[in-house]
Amino acid sequence: MWRMPTDQFSPAQPGQPEQRPVRDVADGYVLALADLDPILATTLGLHPGEHRLPDFSPDGQAAADALARTALAELAAASPASPASPGHPAAPASPAAAGPAAASGDGGDERRCARLLRERLEAGLAHSAAGEPLRSLSNIFGPVHSVRSVFLAMPAATADDWAVIARRMAEVPAALAGIQASLAEGARRGLLAAPRQIRTVAGQLQEWSASEAGRGWFAGFAAAADVPAPLRAELDQAAAAAMAAYDGLRRWLAGEYLAQAEGTPDGVGEERYRLGARYWTGANLDPADEYAWGWQQFLELREEMHDEAQRVLRGSTALEAMRYLDRQSEAVHGTEEIRRRLQKLMDDVIADLQGVHFDLAGPLLAVEARIAPPGSAAAPYYTAPSKDFARPGRTWL
C-alpha cells in the first residue's frame, strides 16, 4: 500500500527503530479490506489488474463485519491504553500527560491512528448492526452506482487494460445479484428504502439502458476500445450481459421492491439520523442543533443571492437575474467546450493559489475535468486520485 513517508513528520531517534504497531494494524486492515472490496482496491490504486467486484450480499457484509471485529481485537492488543471513539476513555489532554513515549511524534501518530481506526471500525459495525446495508439505495455513490463508476477509474490505454475491463464487466451480473439479495433480505426484515429513492434509482437505470441508441451505457463505454477482434467480441458480450443485469434490477426495483416499500417514510427519524451522521462524519451530532445551523446558513445564502441579483439586474429576484444571464451573458456551446472551460478554470485557480496560499506537492496539482456519464447525479462531484497518483483527482459535471 502506498504510504506517505512518516519520517517527514516524526523521525525516529538515532539508534531507535520506529515503533508503529497501531499503524501496522491499520495498514493490514486496509489491505485485507481491499481484498474483500475490489472497488476500494481500484480506488486506492492497489491490486493492478484487479477484475473482481465485491460481494454485496448479506454474506459479503458479514465478512466485512468479521474483518472489522478482528481489526478491533488486534488494535486492542497493539494499543490497550489508546484513546478511542465515543464510549471509551478520553485521550490524554496533551502528549506530555501521556508520558515520554507519547510525547514524541511517533507516540502521537500512533495515538491518533488508534483513535481514528477504532472510531471508524465501531461506526461501521453500528451501521451494519442497524441493518443499513440492507436498504442501501442512493442516487449517488451507492452500491448500484459504484459497480458502474469503477470502470471509469480503471486504466484503459492498452489491449491488456481492456482485457481486464472485459473480465470485470462479466462480473457485473453477480455483483448486482448480491445487491438485490441484500435489499430482498432487508424487505423481509421490514428494512426498506424510501419509495422516492427507489423511483429515482430506477429512473437512472432506465436512462443507462436508453443511452447509446438503446444499447446501454456499457456498450458505449466498451465501444471506445481499439482492440483485436477476439477481445472486441468478449467486451461486447460482457457489456450486453452487464446492461441486461442492470435492466433486470431496474424492473425488480420498480415492481416488486417498490410495491413492498410503499408507505415507507422519506424521513429517517432521529435515531437513524444520529447513526448516519456518525457513520459519514465521525461526529456525534445533535439533529436539532444541526437543523438550526442549516436554516441559518440557508437564510444567509438567500440574502447573499438577493444582493448578487441586484448587481446583475436591479430590482430582480435571484431567479429573474439567472434568466436574464441566460439570455444576455456569454455562453459556452458543446459538451467538449464546457469540459475545456472547466479544465482551464481549475488550472488557472490552482496556478493562482500555488506558492501564494498553498505549497502543494506536484502530483496534487493535476486535476482532470470530466463529463459524467448519462444517469449520473445532477450535481457535480469529485473522485479522489489513487494513492500513487497514477490516476489524478477528477471533477465530474
BELWODA-V666292 format. One record per residue. N is the residue number from 1. RES is the residue in one small letter. SS is DSSP state (~ for helix, > for strand, _ for the rest). PHI is phi in radians with two decimals (* if undefined). BURIAL is # if it has 9 or more other ideal C-beta (glycine too) atoms within 8 Angstrom, else .. Layout:
((N & RES & SS & PHI & BURIAL) (N & RES & SS & PHI & BURIAL))
This chain:
((1 & m & _ & * & .) (2 & w & _ & -1.14 & .) (3 & r & _ & -2.46 & .) (4 & m & _ & -1.16 & .) (5 & p & _ & -0.99 & .) (6 & t & ~ & -1.29 & #) (7 & d & ~ & -1.23 & .) (8 & q & ~ & -1.25 & .) (9 & f & _ & -2.07 & .) (10 & s & _ & -2.49 & #) (11 & p & _ & -1.11 & .) (12 & a & _ & -1.23 & #) (13 & q & _ & -1.23 & .) (14 & p & _ & -0.93 & .) (15 & g & _ & 1.40 & .) (16 & q & _ & -2.04 & .) (17 & p & _ & -1.10 & .) (18 & e & _ & -1.15 & .) (19 & q & _ & -1.77 & .) (20 & r & _ & -2.47 & #) (21 & p & ~ & -1.10 & #) (22 & v & ~ & -1.19 & #) (23 & r & ~ & -1.17 & #) (24 & d & ~ & -1.15 & #) (25 & v & ~ & -1.08 & #) (26 & a & ~ & -1.10 & #) (27 & d & ~ & -1.09 & #) (28 & g & ~ & -1.10 & #) (29 & y & ~ & -1.13 & #) (30 & v & ~ & -1.08 & #) (31 & l & ~ & -1.13 & #) (32 & a & ~ & -1.19 & #) (33 & l & ~ & -1.16 & #) (34 & a & ~ & -1.13 & #) (35 & d & ~ & -1.19 & .) (36 & l & ~ & -1.31 & #) (37 & d & _ & -2.13 & #) (38 & p & ~ & -1.09 & #) (39 & i & ~ & -1.17 & #) (40 & l & ~ & -1.06 & #) (41 & a & ~ & -1.03 & #) (42 & t & ~ & -1.14 & #) (43 & t & ~ & -1.03 & #) (44 & l & ~ & -1.44 & #) (45 & g & _ & 1.49 & #) (46 & l & _ & -1.61 & #) (47 & h & _ & 0.94 & .) (48 & p & _ & -0.95 & .) (49 & g & _ & 1.45 & .) (50 & e & _ & -1.15 & #) (51 & h & _ & -2.06 & .) (52 & r & _ & -1.40 & .) (53 & l & _ & -2.20 & #) (54 & p & _ & -1.17 & #) (55 & d & _ & -1.55 & #) (56 & f & _ & -1.57 & #) (57 & s & _ & -1.32 & #) (58 & p & ~ & -0.97 & #) (59 & d & ~ & -1.12 & .) (60 & g & ~ & -1.12 & #) (61 & q & ~ & -1.16 & #) (62 & a & ~ & -1.09 & .) (63 & a & ~ & -1.16 & #) (64 & a & ~ & -1.14 & #) (65 & d & ~ & -1.14 & #) (66 & a & ~ & -1.10 & .) (67 & l & ~ & -1.12 & #) (68 & a & ~ & -1.10 & #) (69 & r & ~ & -1.15 & #) (70 & t & ~ & -1.10 & .) (71 & a & ~ & -1.12 & #) (72 & l & ~ & -1.10 & #) (73 & a & ~ & -1.13 & .) (74 & e & ~ & -1.15 & #) (75 & l & ~ & -1.14 & #) (76 & a & ~ & -1.08 & .) (77 & a & ~ & -1.24 & .) (78 & a & ~ & -1.39 & #) (79 & s & _ & -2.56 & #) (80 & p & _ & -1.06 & .) (81 & a & _ & -1.85 & .) (82 & s & _ & -1.28 & #) (83 & p & _ & -1.19 & #) (84 & a & _ & -2.45 & #) (85 & s & _ & -1.31 & #) (86 & p & _ & -0.91 & .) (87 & g & _ & 1.74 & .) (88 & h & _ & -1.97 & .) (89 & p & _ & -0.98 & .) (90 & a & _ & -1.26 & .) (91 & a & _ & -1.24 & .) (92 & p & _ & -1.00 & #) (93 & a & _ & -1.13 & .) (94 & s & _ & -2.69 & .) (95 & p & ~ & -0.97 & #) (96 & a & ~ & -1.11 & .) (97 & a & ~ & -1.19 & .) (98 & a & ~ & -1.59 & #) (99 & g & _ & 1.79 & .) (100 & p & ~ & -1.03 & .) (101 & a & ~ & -1.11 & .) (102 & a & ~ & -1.28 & #) (103 & a & ~ & -1.25 & #) (104 & s & _ & -1.34 & #) (105 & g & ~ & -1.04 & .) (106 & d & ~ & -1.09 & #) (107 & g & ~ & -1.08 & #) (108 & g & ~ & -1.15 & #) (109 & d & ~ & -1.09 & #) (110 & e & ~ & -1.10 & #) (111 & r & ~ & -1.12 & #) (112 & r & ~ & -1.16 & .) (113 & c & ~ & -1.09 & #) (114 & a & ~ & -1.09 & #) (115 & r & ~ & -1.15 & #) (116 & l & ~ & -1.14 & #) (117 & l & ~ & -1.09 & #) (118 & r & ~ & -1.10 & #) (119 & e & ~ & -1.08 & #) (120 & r & ~ & -1.15 & #) (121 & l & ~ & -1.12 & #) (122 & e & ~ & -1.21 & #) (123 & a & ~ & -1.11 & #) (124 & g & ~ & -1.14 & #) (125 & l & ~ & -1.18 & #) (126 & a & ~ & -1.14 & #) (127 & h & ~ & -1.04 & #) (128 & s & ~ & -1.23 & #) (129 & a & ~ & -1.07 & .) (130 & a & _ & -1.40 & .) (131 & g & _ & 1.43 & #) (132 & e & ~ & -1.08 & #) (133 & p & ~ & -1.10 & #) (134 & l & ~ & -1.47 & #) (135 & r & ~ & -2.39 & #) (136 & s & _ & -1.40 & #) (137 & l & _ & -2.46 & #) (138 & s & _ & -2.48 & #) (139 & n & _ & -1.50 & #) (140 & i & _ & -2.77 & #) (141 & f & _ & 1.15 & .) (142 & g & _ & -1.47 & #) (143 & p & ~ & -0.98 & .) (144 & v & ~ & -1.02 & #) (145 & h & ~ & -1.47 & #) (146 & s & ~ & -1.14 & #) (147 & v & ~ & -1.11 & #) (148 & r & ~ & -1.35 & #) (149 & s & ~ & -1.17 & #) (150 & v & ~ & -1.08 & #) (151 & f & ~ & -1.17 & #) (152 & l & ~ & -1.31 & #) (153 & a & ~ & -1.69 & #) (154 & m & _ & -1.56 & #) (155 & p & _ & -1.04 & .) (156 & a & _ & -2.50 & .) (157 & a & _ & -1.74 & .) (158 & t & _ & -2.23 & .) (159 & a & ~ & -1.09 & #) (160 & d & ~ & -1.10 & .) (161 & d & ~ & -1.04 & #) (162 & w & ~ & -1.21 & #) (163 & a & ~ & -1.14 & #) (164 & v & ~ & -1.14 & #) (165 & i & ~ & -1.03 & #) (166 & a & ~ & -1.08 & #) (167 & r & ~ & -1.15 & #) (168 & r & ~ & -1.21 & #) (169 & m & ~ & -1.08 & #) (170 & a & _ & -1.18 & #) (171 & e & _ & -1.50 & #) (172 & v & ~ & -1.02 & #) (173 & p & ~ & -0.97 & #) (174 & a & ~ & -1.17 & .) (175 & a & ~ & -1.11 & #) (176 & l & ~ & -1.20 & #) (177 & a & ~ & -1.09 & #) (178 & g & ~ & -1.15 & #) (179 & i & ~ & -1.06 & #) (180 & q & ~ & -1.11 & #) (181 & a & ~ & -1.09 & #) (182 & s & ~ & -1.17 & #) (183 & l & ~ & -1.12 & #) (184 & a & ~ & -1.15 & #) (185 & e & ~ & -1.15 & #) (186 & g & ~ & -1.08 & #) (187 & a & ~ & -1.08 & #) (188 & r & ~ & -1.07 & .) (189 & r & _ & -1.58 & .) (190 & g & _ & 1.40 & .) (191 & l & _ & -1.87 & .) (192 & l & _ & -2.19 & #) (193 & a & _ & -1.25 & #) (194 & a & _ & -1.28 & #) (195 & p & ~ & -0.94 & #) (196 & r & ~ & -1.10 & .) (197 & q & ~ & -1.14 & #) (198 & i & ~ & -1.08 & #) (199 & r & ~ & -1.13 & #) (200 & t & ~ & -1.13 & #) (201 & v & ~ & -1.14 & #) (202 & a & ~ & -1.06 & #) (203 & g & ~ & -1.14 & .) (204 & q & ~ & -1.11 & #) (205 & l & ~ & -1.13 & #) (206 & q & ~ & -1.10 & #) (207 & e & ~ & -1.16 & #) (208 & w & ~ & -1.07 & #) (209 & s & ~ & -1.19 & #) (210 & a & ~ & -1.41 & .) (211 & s & _ & -1.22 & #) (212 & e & _ & 0.96 & #) (213 & a & _ & 0.97 & .) (214 & g & _ & 1.47 & .) (215 & r & _ & -1.47 & .) (216 & g & _ & 1.75 & #) (217 & w & ~ & -1.07 & #) (218 & f & ~ & -1.12 & #) (219 & a & ~ & -1.14 & #) (220 & g & ~ & -1.15 & #) (221 & f & ~ & -1.14 & #) (222 & a & ~ & -1.20 & #) (223 & a & _ & -1.12 & .) (224 & a & _ & -1.29 & .) (225 & a & _ & -1.40 & #) (226 & d & _ & -1.78 & .) (227 & v & _ & -2.35 & #) (228 & p & _ & -1.06 & .) (229 & a & ~ & -0.99 & .) (230 & p & ~ & -1.05 & .) (231 & l & ~ & -1.22 & #) (232 & r & ~ & -1.03 & #) (233 & a & ~ & -1.12 & .) (234 & e & ~ & -1.12 & #) (235 & l & ~ & -1.09 & #) (236 & d & ~ & -1.10 & #) (237 & q & ~ & -1.15 & #) (238 & a & ~ & -1.15 & #) (239 & a & ~ & -1.11 & #) (240 & a & ~ & -1.12 & #) (241 & a & ~ & -1.16 & #) (242 & a & ~ & -1.10 & #) (243 & m & ~ & -1.21 & #) (244 & a & ~ & -1.10 & #) (245 & a & ~ & -1.15 & #) (246 & y & ~ & -1.12 & #) (247 & d & ~ & -1.16 & #) (248 & g & ~ & -1.13 & #) (249 & l & ~ & -1.10 & #) (250 & r & ~ & -1.05 & #) (251 & r & ~ & -1.12 & .) (252 & w & ~ & -1.16 & #) (253 & l & ~ & -1.07 & #) (254 & a & ~ & -1.27 & #) (255 & g & ~ & -1.84 & .) (256 & e & ~ & -1.07 & .) (257 & y & ~ & -1.20 & #) (258 & l & ~ & -1.09 & #) (259 & a & ~ & -1.07 & .) (260 & q & ~ & -1.24 & .) (261 & a & ~ & -1.54 & #) (262 & e & _ & -0.96 & .) (263 & g & _ & 1.67 & .) (264 & t & _ & -1.19 & .) (265 & p & _ & -1.22 & .) (266 & d & _ & -1.21 & .) (267 & g & _ & -1.30 & .) (268 & v & _ & -1.75 & .) (269 & g & ~ & 1.50 & .) (270 & e & ~ & -1.13 & .) (271 & e & ~ & -1.11 & .) (272 & r & ~ & -1.19 & #) (273 & y & ~ & -1.08 & #) (274 & r & ~ & -1.08 & #) (275 & l & ~ & -1.08 & #) (276 & g & ~ & -1.17 & #) (277 & a & ~ & -1.09 & #) (278 & r & ~ & -1.18 & #) (279 & y & ~ & -1.08 & #) (280 & w & ~ & -1.58 & .) (281 & t & ~ & -2.06 & .) (282 & g & _ & 1.37 & .) (283 & a & _ & -2.04 & .) (284 & n & _ & -1.57 & .) (285 & l & _ & -1.64 & #) (286 & d & _ & -1.67 & .) (287 & p & ~ & -1.00 & #) (288 & a & ~ & -1.12 & .) (289 & d & ~ & -1.11 & .) (290 & e & ~ & -1.17 & #) (291 & y & ~ & -1.18 & .) (292 & a & ~ & -1.09 & .) (293 & w & ~ & -1.13 & .) (294 & g & ~ & -1.08 & .) (295 & w & ~ & -1.15 & .) (296 & q & ~ & -1.06 & .) (297 & q & ~ & -1.11 & .) (298 & f & ~ & -1.08 & .) (299 & l & ~ & -1.13 & .) (300 & e & ~ & -1.15 & .) (301 & l & ~ & -1.14 & .) (302 & r & ~ & -1.12 & #) (303 & e & ~ & -1.16 & .) (304 & e & ~ & -1.13 & .) (305 & m & ~ & -1.09 & #) (306 & h & ~ & -1.10 & #) (307 & d & ~ & -1.11 & .) (308 & e & ~ & -1.16 & #) (309 & a & ~ & -1.07 & #) (310 & q & ~ & -1.19 & #) (311 & r & ~ & -1.23 & .) (312 & v & ~ & -1.51 & #) (313 & l & _ & -2.65 & #) (314 & r & _ & -1.01 & .) (315 & g & _ & 1.50 & .) (316 & s & _ & -1.61 & #) (317 & t & _ & -1.45 & .) (318 & a & ~ & -1.06 & #) (319 & l & ~ & -1.14 & .) (320 & e & ~ & -1.11 & #) (321 & a & ~ & -1.15 & #) (322 & m & ~ & -1.15 & .) (323 & r & ~ & -1.15 & .) (324 & y & ~ & -1.09 & #) (325 & l & ~ & -1.13 & #) (326 & d & ~ & -1.03 & .) (327 & r & ~ & -1.51 & .) (328 & q & ~ & -1.87 & .) (329 & s & _ & -1.61 & .) (330 & e & _ & -1.04 & .) (331 & a & _ & -2.18 & .) (332 & v & _ & -1.93 & .) (333 & h & _ & -1.91 & .) (334 & g & _ & 1.72 & .) (335 & t & ~ & -1.07 & .) (336 & e & ~ & -1.17 & .) (337 & e & ~ & -1.16 & #) (338 & i & ~ & -1.11 & #) (339 & r & ~ & -1.07 & #) (340 & r & ~ & -1.11 & #) (341 & r & ~ & -1.08 & #) (342 & l & ~ & -1.14 & #) (343 & q & ~ & -1.10 & #) (344 & k & ~ & -1.13 & .) (345 & l & ~ & -1.03 & .) (346 & m & ~ & -1.16 & #) (347 & d & ~ & -1.04 & .) (348 & d & ~ & -1.15 & .) (349 & v & ~ & -1.14 & .) (350 & i & ~ & -1.07 & #) (351 & a & ~ & -1.11 & .) (352 & d & ~ & -1.20 & .) (353 & l & ~ & -1.44 & .) (354 & q & > & -1.12 & #) (355 & g & _ & 1.41 & .) (356 & v & _ & -1.92 & .) (357 & h & _ & -1.85 & .) (358 & f & > & -2.42 & .) (359 & d & _ & -2.12 & .) (360 & l & _ & -1.76 & .) (361 & a & _ & -1.13 & .) (362 & g & ~ & -0.88 & .) (363 & p & ~ & -1.05 & .) (364 & l & ~ & -1.28 & .) (365 & l & ~ & -1.42 & #) (366 & a & _ & -1.60 & #) (367 & v & > & -2.32 & #) (368 & e & > & -1.74 & #) (369 & a & > & -1.55 & #) (370 & r & > & -2.25 & #) (371 & i & _ & -1.74 & .) (372 & a & _ & -1.16 & #) (373 & p & _ & -1.23 & #) (374 & p & _ & -0.97 & .) (375 & g & _ & 1.43 & #) (376 & s & _ & -1.42 & #) (377 & a & _ & -1.10 & .) (378 & a & _ & -1.18 & .) (379 & a & _ & -1.51 & .) (380 & p & _ & -1.07 & .) (381 & y & > & -2.55 & #) (382 & y & > & -2.28 & .) (383 & t & > & -2.07 & #) (384 & a & _ & -1.32 & .) (385 & p & _ & -1.26 & #) (386 & s & _ & -1.20 & #) (387 & k & _ & -1.16 & #) (388 & d & _ & -1.67 & .) (389 & f & _ & 1.12 & #) (390 & a & _ & -1.10 & .) (391 & r & _ & -1.92 & #) (392 & p & _ & -1.34 & #) (393 & g & > & -1.10 & #) (394 & r & > & -2.41 & #) (395 & t & > & -1.81 & #) (396 & w & > & -2.21 & #) (397 & l & _ & -1.85 & #))
